[in-house]
């Protein structure tokens, strides 16, 4: 399945919410959270997601009323 990197700026969230999100199964859009990289003080979060396409990533975030600053499909080596 393709992987995507997205970012969120100026967002208030704590580690408990991020940990809970990582434990969730694949959602109705086919999206699964793989990892988060974040700086709580700066309000910046980067997500690594498994998703069928970019549109699914957008719908996944709209469900939680979170705006993505960027969304890129990424590859691993």
Contact map, one row per residue, 1 for C-alpha under 8 A:
11100000000000000000000000000000000000000000000001110000000000000000000000000
11110000000000000000000000000000000000000000000001111000000000000000000011100
11111000000000000000000000000000000000000000000111100000000000000000000011100
01111100000000000000000000000000000000000000001111100100100000000000001111000
00111110000000000000000000000000000000000000011110000000000000000000011111000
00011111000000000000000000000000000000000000011100000000000000000001111100000
00001111100000000000000000000000000000000001111000000000000000000001111000000
00000111111000000000000000000000000000000001110000000000000000000111110000000
00000011111000000000000000000000000000000011100000000000000000000000100000000
00000001111100000000000000000000000000000111000000000000000000000000000000000
00000001111110000000000000000000000000000011100000000000000000000000000000000
00000000011111000000000000000000000000010010000000000000000000000000000000000
00000000001111101100000000000000000000010010000000000000000000000000000000000
00000000000111111100000000000000000000010000000000000000000000000000000000000
00000000000011111110000000000000000000000000000000000000000000000000000000000
00000000000001111111000000000000000000000000000000000000000000000000000000000
00000000000011111111100000000000000000000000000000000000000000000000000000000
00000000000011111111110000000000000100000000000000000000000000000000000000000
00000000000000111111111000000000000000000000000000000000000000000000000000000
00000000000000011111111100000000000000000000000000000000000000000000000000000
00000000000000001111111100000000100000000000000000000000000000000000000000000
00000000000000000111111100000001111000000000000000000000000000000000000000000
00000000000000000011111110000000000000000000000000000000000000000000000000000
00000000000000000001111111100001100000000000000000000000000000000000000000000
00000000000000000000001111100001000000000000000000000000000000000000000000000
00000000000000000000000111111111100000000000000000000000000000000000000000000
00000000000000000000000111111111000000000000000000000000000100000000000000000
00000000000000000000000001111110000000000000000000000000000000000000000000000
00000000000000000000000001111110000000000000000000100001101100000000000000000
00000000000000000000000001111111000000000000000001110001000000000000000000000
00000000000000000000000001111111100000000000000011110001100100000000000000000
00000000000000000000010111100111110000000000000011100000000000000000000000000
00000000000000000000110101000011111100000000001111000000000000000000000000000
00000000000000000000010000000001111100000000001111000000000000000000000000000
00000000000000000000010000000000111110000000001110000000000000000000000000000
00000000000000000100000000000000111111000000111100000000000000000000000000000
00000000000000000000000000000000001111100000111000000000000000000000000000000
00000000000000000000000000000000000111110011110000000000000000000000000000000
00000000000000000000000000000000000011111111100000000000000000000000000000000
00000000000111000000000000000000000001111111100000000000000000000000000000000
00000000000000000000000000000000000000111111000000000000000000000000000000000
00000000010000000000000000000000000000111111000000000000000000000000000000000
00000000111110000000000000000000000001111111100000000000000000000000000000000
00000011111000000000000000000000000001111111110000000000000000000000000000000
00000011101000000000000000000000000111110011111000000000000000000000000000000
00001111000000000000000000000000000111000001111100000000000000000000000000000
00011110000000000000000000000000111110000000111110000000000000000000000000000
00111100000000000000000000000000111100000000011111000000000000000000000000000
00111000000000000000000000000011111000000000001111100000100000000000000000000
11110000000000000000000000000111110000000000000111110000000000000000000000000
11110000000000000000000000001111000000000000000011111101100000000000000000000
11000000000000000000000000000110000000000000000001111101000000000000000000000
01000000000000000000000000000000000000000000000000111111100000000000000000000
00010000000000000000000000000000000000000000000000111111110000000000001110000
00000000000000000000000000000000000000000000000000001111111000000000000000000
00000000000000000000000000001110000000000000000000111111111100000000000000000
00010000000000000000000000001010000000000000000010101111111110000000000000000
00000000000000000000000000000000000000000000000000000111111111000001000000000
00000000000000000000000000001000000000000000000000000011111111100000000000000
00000000000000000000000000101010000000000000000000000001111111110000000000000
00000000000000000000000000000000000000000000000000000000111111111111000000000
00000000000000000000000000000000000000000000000000000000011111111110000000000
00000000000000000000000000000000000000000000000000000000001111111100000000000
00000000000000000000000000000000000000000000000000000000000111111100000000000
00000000000000000000000000000000000000000000000000000000000011111110000000000
00000001000000000000000000000000000000000000000000000000000011111111000000000
00000001000000000000000000000000000000000000000000000000000011001111100000000
00000111000000000000000000000000000000000000000000000000010010000111111000000
00000111100000000000000000000000000000000000000000000000000000000011111000000
00001111000000000000000000000000000000000000000000000000000000000001111100000
00011110000000000000000000000000000000000000000000000100000000000001111110000
00011100000000000000000000000000000000000000000000000100000000000000011111000
01111000000000000000000000000000000000000000000000000100000000000000001111100
01111000000000000000000000000000000000000000000000000000000000000000000111110
01100000000000000000000000000000000000000000000000000000000000000000000011111
00000000000000000000000000000000000000000000000000000000000000000000000001111
00000000000000000000000000000000000000000000000000000000000000000000000000111
